[in-house]
Amino acid sequence: MLSMPRPLSDRRARAAAAPVLFVALVALAVLAGCGGKQGDGGVLLATVGDTEIRSGYYEDRLKRFTEDELPKGPDGMPMDMAGREGKSEFLTTLIHKELMVGKATQLGYGSDQRIVEARKALLAYEAGLAMWSDVVGNPANTLSNEEVDAFYANLGRQRQIRYVICNSEADAEAARAMAAGGADWDDVVIRYHDGSVPTSGTLEMLIPWGRFDPKFEGPIFAVEVGGLTPPVWTEYGWWIIRVDSEQQGQKPAREEALARILDITRNRKIARLREDFRAQVRARYKLVVEDEALLKCWQGLPEKEEMIDPDTNQAVPQDRLLPLAVAPADLVLPFYSYVLDGKEQRFTLGDYKIRFDRMNTFQRPKKGSMMGGLRSHIVNEVDQGLLDSEARRLGYYENPEVLTKVDIKIEEMMVTAFYGEIVTFDDRISPEQLQAYWDEHQAEYARPERRTGRLVLAADEAKAREAHALLSGGARWLEIVGTYCTDEANKRNAGKLSEVPANSTGPVRDALFAAAQGQLAEPFPAGDGRWGVVQVDVIVPGGPVTLLEVSEAVGRRIKAERKEQAFQDLLAQWAGEFGVERFDDNLDQVKSWKELTHVEAPGPAVPRN
């Protein structure tokens, strides 16, 4: 990981933030769930009342943390989770979390109706997420050489097309038959095109390979030049496409474009897997949308409905939205249906009108999207329920990992509510108390020295020395950053470093503060194998501040310390009430955070140019 200047709170900010950081850490630890669930087993580390914290539980929770969420040391940096001190601090965090969960449960926070409803919603969300991960996300993470080679083989191909968009598949088939029979294309457009006409006045497009959804692009590149595609469905409607010509554009070398190819190929695979799965689910539950009702519904949509009122710049209120215009005789038309739990669920055009008339302006489908857009809107709405049923059918509602994640988030909600209500303290601060605190801590509020300069992060030492030599010879920084920089954030900032404080950390900071004003520092290793070059432009000296300048911050710090002390007192009280026993010697047997989270790369990283 690249080590950029990392703001380390100066002494005053670290001291002020310590209670808040601890509370935040406890809330994050709540993400670990409670004992006795997935991840238990192993050696015993502690008991909190009847709850055991074992090494399996400890490791399962520790690996869910990011590096920034790990316990912090006095310097504000994540502790070494391979050493006894770091492991002991994390165990303390888990013990505190169990004390909070135990007390919150005892006081009935778990049965709060908001928590009960939240559990239902979270279970549906996590079950769906796990299902998508298994059927789409994980398979898409593996790309074969054949998939990559197939994409690269087509890279650079461009096809010039003409098209017609129809509101129904039947019309699209008729348009195709008319065109295949030798009719003039303009006549086909006049008779069958239902969409809008571009400002150019022609229904033509240039289709470069790899830029469009594969389900749209695939048929275009599957037919011979001069051929017609079968009807192609998109959210705009049914397309009939004639391929007029093909050109071969510029094609980069495979290795130069490999990173981009991998990204695009993976995204296309995700889109294909997602659409294939949705189609399978719709087929399983026998989803049907009737074209006759769909057409009448689309015709009844309000014309050019605005979403934002130009006078108020707010959403158009419900009472000003027009209803769906449907003839009374058409209200009974079958609109869409599906089979759920063995029972057919049928909906008429009248049922949909009731729903539509209750929608707010952002929920409503718009007529401008054509019938295809209306169909997609309805199908996507129905999909939500069908996909939830599929997650249930496949057992994701009982999946141990899903249940663990739900428990994690529920406990977070419960303990957050509990903490906010149960931890009370005196938040009144007299002028005398403020002054006394300032007299003791004012040195911690001194402003650190800050430096502004420029940075280029090069791929390796040789490139960094090339950049350094060119800069020493008078080259412009913007040109050097554009040529040598390998870091997107650094490049977006045009190499600028603004107001880096002396108490930040990292090799970039060290190089910046080792140089004199106006000086170009020697190249230095910046992490991830990259090397950097910095120049110091401006040095802003540090210095003391007055109480008047920071009185609000000092007041917040006093309150935070009081609240933290009140919280610690409660934890001590609850520890006595539930009983806590620790077995820290067993911590030597648990894995470190790095051991739990490190994933060996399958091969060398693909360079991004």
Secondary structure, 3 states (H helix, E strand, C coil): CCCCCECCCCHHHHHHHHHHHHHHHHHHHHCCCCCCCCCCCCCEEEEECCEEEEHHHHHHHHCCCCHHHCCECCCCCECCCCCHHHHHHHHHHHHHHHHHHHHHHHCCHHHCHHHHHHHHHHHHHHHHHHHHHHHHHHHHCCCCHHHHHHHHHHCCEEEEEEEEEECCHHHHHHHHHHHHCCCCHHHHHHHHCCCCCCCCCCCEEEEECCCCCHHHHHHHHHCCCCCECCCEEECCEEEEEEEEEEEECCCCCHHHHHHHHHHHHHHHHHHHHHHHHHHHHHHHCCCEECHHHHHHHHHHCCCCCCCEECCCCEECCHHHCCCCCCCHHHCCCEEEEEEECCEEEEEEHHHHHHHHHHCCCCCCCCHHHHHHHHHHHHHHHHHHHHHHHHHHHCCHHHCHHHHHHHHHHHHHHHHHHHHHHHCCCCCCCCHHHHHHHHHHHHHHHCECCEEEEEEEEECCHHHHHHHHHHHHCCCCHHHHHHHHCCCHHHHHCCCEEEEEECCCECHHHHHHHHCCCCCECCCEEEECCEEEEEEEEEEECCECCCHHHHHHHHHHHHHHHHHHHHHHHHHHHHHHHHCEEECHHHHHHCCCHHHHHCCCCCCCCCCCC
